[in-house]
Amino acid sequence: MHNNSFLELDAAAYKSNINFLRQHFKKNVQFSSVVKGNAYGHSIEKFVQIALSEKVNHFSVFDSEEARRVKAVAQNEATILIMGWLSVEEDLKWVIENKVEFFVFEKHRLISAAAFAKKSGQKAIVHIEVETGMNRTGFNRSELKWVQEFLKKNVHYIEFKGLCTHFAGAESIANFFRIKKQIAAFNEIYELFCAAELKPLQRHAACSAAAMMYPETQMDLVRIGIMQYGFWPSAEVLVDFYNKKRKNTDPLKRMISWKSQVMSVKKVKRGEFVGYGTSFMADENMKIATVPVGYAHGYSRNLSNVGRVLINGERCVVIGSVNMNMMVVEVTFLPDIKRGDEVVLIGEQADKKLTVASFSDYSNMLNYELLTRIAAGIPRVIKG
């Protein structure tokens, strides 16, 4: 292993997740695989390859740079939808020419889309995002009349493909009334568009959590991120699933494993400090191992003195501060440990398992944050 660590992506786990999700969605719902944030840390290039082999043919991304990366792998085998950032000056021409679809949530973008489409002789394929209570992006009620008139006037340049919104925290029951209000608002806005003879081909609003907790939000397309990678949006969504199904085995399989190796092993005397500062003092003679992974690679400093890794089939505790490029773990109870032994940061070894969630619990970080912070430069390898 030339690299200090690598990530293993389990294609069989993805197959299992996608089959579970497909069984869960209504018959004619299109599945869009959300691959923003470097495919939640899994690598857009590697992940899209795996997804295509499971006949996934729709990908949602945050910006045009991610769209280009998906396009490079998927070529013309998939629809690509940009949900967020687009530089009108630099990106719109490429987006329209390559039939990449995109969210429109403000007037400037809609006007520019029509102008570029006019020039290129090809229609811009847009999804109108409406504000229903998340208060982030989306046209407000007061702007809808203008939007409808603009779409009608520019019917030769703009294809009105989708009407969409985003829910404000469907993964938590605390937001129940807010979500219910959003669903009602969205349905009302849809009726307004239909009444104006602007019926979109696709209505979509559901992320992983909404698709599971509020099945009525599945509509024509679901935008699924975290669950396809094998993670639940929150413990609440998982418990809700257990209650509805009356069983409690987790149907999802994590795709990702993060592995490194022992860099060195040495002894420390009782009363000595380990690493920077004085956050860890050896309370007895001990043996320590260094692992060449640190916060520069996405292993958070919050895991100092609390993180766990697996070595020789045992859980070992991270001691002292996590450094930029390495960490120290206590290995006193491993008699045969040596340089080069496998270290598992996320994943399984022997009969033990370290999940991303166990990490997040130690560090107050969301699964999402931890995954997307894993450095893009760490090689990803497809397994299975």
C-alpha positions as CSV (number, residue, x, y, z in Angstrom):
1,M,0.0,0.0,0.0
2,H,1.7,3.2,-1.3
3,N,-0.9,5.4,0.3
4,N,-1.3,6.2,3.9
5,S,-4.8,4.9,3.7
6,F,-7.5,3.9,1.2
7,L,-11.3,3.5,1.0
8,E,-13.0,0.3,-0.1
9,L,-16.4,0.6,-1.8
10,D,-18.5,-2.5,-1.6
11,A,-20.5,-2.9,-4.9
12,A,-22.5,-5.8,-3.4
13,A,-23.7,-3.6,-0.5
14,Y,-24.9,-1.0,-3.0
15,K,-26.8,-3.6,-5.0
16,S,-28.5,-4.7,-1.7
17,N,-29.4,-1.1,-0.7
18,I,-30.7,-0.2,-4.1
19,N,-33.0,-3.3,-4.2
20,F,-34.3,-2.4,-0.7
21,L,-35.0,1.2,-1.8
22,R,-36.7,0.2,-5.1
23,Q,-39.0,-2.2,-3.2
24,H,-39.9,0.6,-0.9
25,F,-40.9,3.2,-3.6
26,K,-44.2,3.3,-5.4
27,K,-44.2,1.6,-8.8
28,N,-43.6,4.4,-11.3
29,V,-41.3,6.6,-9.2
30,Q,-38.0,7.5,-10.8
31,F,-34.9,7.0,-8.6
32,S,-32.4,9.8,-8.7
33,S,-29.1,9.0,-7.1
34,V,-27.7,12.1,-5.2
35,V,-24.0,12.3,-5.6
36,K,-23.2,15.8,-4.3
37,G,-20.2,16.2,-1.9
38,N,-18.0,13.8,-3.9
39,A,-20.8,11.2,-3.6
40,Y,-21.0,11.7,0.1
41,G,-17.2,11.1,0.3
42,H,-17.4,7.9,-1.8
43,S,-15.9,9.5,-5.0
44,I,-18.2,10.6,-7.8
45,E,-16.2,8.7,-10.4
46,K,-16.1,5.4,-8.7
47,F,-19.6,5.6,-7.3
48,V,-21.3,6.5,-10.6
49,Q,-19.6,3.5,-12.1
50,I,-21.1,1.2,-9.5
51,A,-24.6,2.9,-9.7
52,L,-24.7,2.6,-13.5
53,S,-24.1,-1.2,-13.3
54,E,-27.3,-1.4,-11.2
55,K,-29.2,0.4,-13.9
56,V,-29.4,3.7,-12.1
57,N,-29.8,6.3,-14.8
58,H,-30.5,9.6,-13.0
59,F,-28.0,11.6,-10.9
60,S,-28.6,14.7,-8.9
61,V,-25.6,17.0,-8.1
62,F,-25.0,20.3,-6.4
63,D,-23.1,22.2,-9.1
64,S,-21.8,22.1,-12.6
65,E,-18.4,20.9,-11.7
66,E,-20.0,17.7,-10.2
67,A,-22.3,17.5,-13.3
68,R,-19.2,17.4,-15.5
69,R,-17.6,14.7,-13.4
70,V,-20.8,12.6,-13.6
71,K,-21.0,13.2,-17.4
72,A,-17.4,12.1,-17.9
73,V,-18.3,8.7,-16.4
74,A,-22.0,8.3,-17.5
75,Q,-21.6,9.8,-20.9
76,N,-25.1,9.7,-22.4
77,E,-26.4,6.8,-20.2
78,A,-27.9,9.0,-17.6
79,T,-29.9,12.2,-16.9
80,I,-28.0,14.7,-14.8
81,L,-29.8,17.3,-12.6
82,I,-28.1,20.3,-11.0
83,M,-29.8,21.3,-7.7
84,G,-27.6,24.2,-6.7
85,W,-24.8,26.4,-8.0
86,L,-24.5,27.4,-11.6
87,S,-22.3,30.2,-12.9
88,V,-24.6,31.7,-15.5
89,E,-21.6,33.2,-17.5
90,E,-19.4,30.1,-17.5
91,D,-21.7,27.1,-17.1
92,L,-25.1,27.7,-18.8
93,K,-23.9,27.2,-22.3
94,W,-22.3,23.8,-21.5
95,V,-25.3,22.8,-19.4
96,I,-27.8,23.5,-22.1
97,E,-25.8,22.0,-24.9
98,N,-25.3,18.8,-22.9
99,K,-29.0,18.5,-22.0
100,V,-28.1,18.7,-18.3
101,E,-31.3,19.6,-16.3
102,F,-31.2,22.2,-13.6
103,F,-33.1,23.8,-10.7
104,V,-34.3,27.4,-11.3
105,F,-35.1,29.4,-8.1
106,E,-34.7,33.0,-9.1
107,K,-35.6,35.2,-12.0
108,H,-32.0,36.0,-13.2
109,R,-31.3,32.3,-13.9
110,L,-34.6,31.8,-15.8
111,I,-34.0,34.8,-18.0
112,S,-30.4,33.8,-18.7
113,A,-31.5,30.2,-19.5
114,A,-33.9,31.5,-22.1
115,A,-31.3,33.8,-23.6
116,F,-28.6,31.1,-23.8
117,A,-31.2,28.6,-25.2
118,K,-32.2,31.1,-27.9
119,K,-28.5,31.5,-28.9
120,S,-27.7,27.8,-29.0
121,G,-30.9,26.6,-30.7
122,Q,-31.4,24.0,-28.0
123,K,-34.0,24.1,-25.2
124,A,-33.0,24.6,-21.5
125,I,-34.5,21.8,-19.4
126,V,-35.5,23.4,-16.1
127,H,-37.0,22.3,-12.8
128,I,-38.8,25.2,-11.1
129,E,-38.0,25.2,-7.4
130,V,-40.7,26.7,-5.2
131,E,-40.5,28.0,-1.6
132,T,-42.7,25.9,0.7
133,G,-41.2,26.7,4.1
134,M,-37.6,25.6,4.1
135,N,-36.6,29.3,3.4
136,R,-33.4,28.6,1.5
137,T,-33.8,28.7,-2.3
138,G,-37.1,28.7,-4.3
139,F,-39.5,31.1,-5.9
140,N,-41.9,32.8,-3.4
141,R,-45.6,32.8,-3.9
142,S,-45.6,36.4,-5.1
143,E,-43.2,35.5,-8.0
144,L,-45.1,32.5,-9.3
145,K,-47.4,34.5,-11.7
146,W,-44.3,36.0,-13.3
147,V,-42.7,32.6,-13.6
148,Q,-45.8,31.1,-15.2
149,E,-46.0,33.9,-17.7
150,F,-42.3,33.7,-18.5
151,L,-42.5,29.9,-19.1
152,K,-45.5,30.4,-21.5
153,K,-43.8,33.2,-23.4
154,N,-40.5,31.2,-23.8
155,V,-42.0,27.8,-24.6
156,H,-39.7,27.5,-27.6
157,Y,-36.6,27.9,-25.4
158,I,-37.5,26.4,-22.1
159,E,-38.7,22.9,-21.4
160,F,-40.6,23.0,-18.0
161,K,-39.7,19.5,-16.9
162,G,-40.1,19.6,-13.2
163,L,-41.7,21.4,-10.2
164,C,-39.8,20.8,-7.0
165,T,-39.1,21.8,-3.4
166,H,-37.1,20.6,-0.5
167,F,-38.2,19.6,3.0
168,A,-36.9,21.2,6.1
169,G,-35.7,18.3,8.2
170,A,-38.0,15.3,7.4
171,E,-35.6,13.1,9.4
172,S,-36.9,14.5,12.7
173,I,-40.4,14.1,14.1
174,A,-39.9,17.5,15.8
175,N,-40.5,19.0,12.3
176,F,-43.7,17.0,11.7
177,F,-46.0,20.0,11.4
178,R,-43.6,22.1,9.4
179,I,-43.2,19.2,6.9
180,K,-47.0,18.6,6.7
181,K,-47.5,22.3,6.0
182,Q,-44.8,22.1,3.3
183,I,-46.5,19.2,1.6
184,A,-49.8,21.0,1.6
185,A,-48.2,24.2,0.2
186,F,-46.4,22.2,-2.6
187,N,-49.6,20.5,-3.6
188,E,-51.4,23.8,-3.8
189,I,-48.6,25.4,-5.9
190,Y,-48.8,22.3,-8.2
191,E,-52.5,22.9,-8.7
192,L,-51.8,26.6,-9.5
193,F,-49.4,25.5,-12.3
194,C,-51.9,22.9,-13.7
195,A,-54.6,25.6,-13.6
196,A,-52.3,27.8,-15.7
197,E,-52.0,24.9,-18.2
198,L,-48.4,24.4,-17.1
199,K,-48.4,20.8,-15.9
200,P,-44.8,19.7,-15.2
201,L,-43.6,16.2,-16.3
202,Q,-42.2,15.5,-12.9
203,R,-43.1,16.7,-9.4
204,H,-40.4,15.9,-6.8
205,A,-39.6,16.9,-3.2
206,A,-38.5,13.8,-1.3
207,C,-35.1,13.1,0.0
208,S,-34.2,9.8,1.8
209,A,-36.0,10.8,5.0
210,A,-39.1,12.2,3.5
211,A,-39.4,9.2,1.1
212,M,-39.4,6.8,4.1
213,M,-41.4,8.8,6.7
214,Y,-43.9,10.5,4.4
215,P,-44.6,8.1,1.5
216,E,-47.0,10.6,0.0
217,T,-44.0,12.8,-0.9
218,Q,-42.6,10.2,-3.3
219,M,-44.5,11.7,-6.3
220,D,-42.8,11.2,-9.6
221,L,-39.1,11.2,-8.6
222,V,-37.2,10.7,-5.4
223,R,-33.8,12.3,-4.7
224,I,-32.0,9.7,-2.6
225,G,-28.6,10.4,-1.0
226,I,-27.5,9.0,2.3
227,M,-29.6,5.8,2.2
228,Q,-28.2,4.4,-1.0
229,Y,-24.7,4.5,0.7
230,G,-26.1,2.4,3.5
231,F,-26.8,5.0,6.2
232,W,-30.1,6.2,7.7
233,P,-30.7,9.9,7.7
234,S,-31.2,9.7,11.5
235,A,-31.9,7.2,14.2
236,E,-35.6,8.4,14.2
237,V,-36.1,7.3,10.6
238,L,-34.7,3.9,11.4
239,V,-36.9,3.5,14.4
240,D,-39.9,4.6,12.4
241,F,-39.1,1.9,9.8
242,Y,-38.7,-0.7,12.5
243,N,-42.1,0.2,14.0
244,K,-43.9,0.1,10.6
245,K,-42.3,-3.1,9.6
246,R,-42.5,-4.7,13.0
247,K,-38.9,-6.0,12.8
248,N,-35.6,-4.7,13.8
249,T,-32.8,-5.8,11.5
250,D,-31.2,-3.1,9.5
251,P,-31.8,-3.7,5.8
252,L,-29.1,-1.3,4.8
253,K,-25.4,-2.2,4.2
254,R,-22.6,0.3,4.5
255,M,-20.6,0.6,1.3
256,I,-17.6,2.3,2.7
257,S,-14.6,0.9,4.6
258,W,-11.6,3.1,5.5
259,K,-8.3,1.2,6.1
260,S,-4.7,2.1,6.9
261,Q,-1.8,0.4,8.6
262,V,0.4,0.7,11.7
263,M,3.4,3.0,11.0
264,S,5.4,2.3,14.2
265,V,5.1,0.7,17.6
266,K,6.9,1.9,20.8
267,K,6.7,1.9,24.5
268,V,5.8,4.8,26.8
269,K,6.6,5.0,30.6
270,R,4.0,5.7,33.2
271,G,3.6,9.4,34.0
272,E,4.7,10.5,30.5
273,F,2.5,12.6,28.2
274,V,1.6,11.3,24.7
275,G,1.5,13.6,21.7
276,Y,1.0,17.4,21.6
277,G,0.1,19.2,24.9
278,T,-0.9,17.5,28.0
279,S,-4.3,16.0,27.0
280,F,-3.1,12.4,27.6
281,M,-0.8,11.1,30.4
282,A,0.1,7.4,30.6
283,D,-1.3,6.1,33.9
284,E,0.9,3.0,33.5
285,N,3.6,1.7,31.3
286,M,2.1,1.2,27.9
287,K,2.6,0.3,24.2
288,I,1.5,2.7,21.5
289,A,1.2,2.6,17.8
290,T,1.1,5.4,15.3
291,V,-1.3,5.4,12.3
292,P,-0.6,7.7,9.3
293,V,-4.1,9.3,9.2
294,G,-5.0,12.6,10.8
295,Y,-7.4,15.6,10.4
296,A,-5.9,16.6,7.0
297,H,-7.4,13.3,5.8
298,G,-10.8,14.0,7.4
299,Y,-10.3,12.1,10.7
300,S,-11.6,14.8,13.0
301,R,-9.7,16.4,15.9
302,N,-12.9,15.9,17.9
303,L,-11.9,12.3,18.0
304,S,-8.8,13.0,20.1
305,N,-8.8,10.8,23.2
306,V,-12.1,9.1,22.2
307,G,-11.9,7.7,18.7
308,R,-11.6,4.0,18.1
309,V,-9.8,1.9,15.5
310,L,-9.6,-1.9,14.9
311,I,-6.2,-3.6,14.9
312,N,-5.7,-7.4,15.1
313,G,-9.4,-7.8,15.6
314,E,-9.5,-5.6,18.7
315,R,-10.8,-2.1,19.4
316,C,-8.0,0.3,20.3
317,V,-8.5,3.9,21.6
318,V,-7.0,7.0,20.1
319,I,-4.9,8.7,22.7
320,G,-3.8,12.3,22.8
321,S,-4.6,14.8,20.0
322,V,-5.3,13.7,16.5
323,N,-2.5,15.4,14.5
324,M,-2.6,16.7,11.0
325,N,-1.3,13.5,9.4
326,M,-1.3,10.9,12.1
327,M,-2.8,9.6,15.3
328,V,-1.6,7.5,18.3
329,V,-3.5,4.5,19.6
330,E,-3.0,2.4,22.7
331,V,-2.0,-1.2,21.9
332,T,-0.7,-2.5,25.2
333,F,-3.0,-5.5,25.1
334,L,-1.9,-6.6,21.6
335,P,1.1,-8.9,22.1
336,D,1.9,-9.5,18.4
337,I,1.3,-6.0,16.9
338,K,3.9,-4.9,14.3
339,R,4.5,-2.3,11.7
340,G,2.3,-2.8,8.6
341,D,-0.6,-4.4,10.5
342,E,-4.0,-3.4,9.1
343,V,-5.8,-0.6,10.8
344,V,-9.6,-0.3,10.2
345,L,-11.0,3.3,10.8
346,I,-14.4,2.5,9.4
347,G,-15.6,-1.0,8.6
348,E,-15.1,-4.5,9.9
349,Q,-12.2,-6.6,11.1
350,A,-12.5,-10.2,12.5
351,D,-15.9,-10.0,14.3
352,K,-15.8,-6.4,15.2
353,K,-17.3,-3.4,13.4
354,L,-16.7,0.4,13.5
355,T,-19.5,2.3,11.9
356,V,-19.5,5.9,10.8
357,A,-22.3,6.5,13.3
358,S,-20.1,5.3,16.2
359,F,-17.6,8.0,15.0
360,S,-20.3,10.6,14.8
361,D,-21.5,9.8,18.3
362,Y,-18.0,10.4,19.7
363,S,-17.6,13.6,17.8
364,N,-21.0,15.3,17.7
365,M,-20.8,15.2,13.9
366,L,-23.5,14.1,11.5
367,N,-22.8,11.0,9.4
368,Y,-23.0,13.3,6.4
369,E,-20.4,15.7,7.6
370,L,-17.9,13.0,8.6
371,L,-18.3,11.2,5.2
372,T,-17.9,14.3,3.1
373,R,-14.9,15.4,5.0
374,I,-12.9,12.3,4.1
375,A,-10.2,13.8,1.9
376,A,-10.8,13.4,-1.9
377,G,-7.2,12.5,-2.5
378,I,-7.4,9.2,-0.6
379,P,-7.8,6.4,-3.2
380,R,-11.1,4.7,-3.5
381,V,-11.1,1.0,-4.5
382,I,-14.2,-0.9,-5.7
383,K,-14.7,-4.3,-4.2
384,G,-17.1,-7.0,-5.3
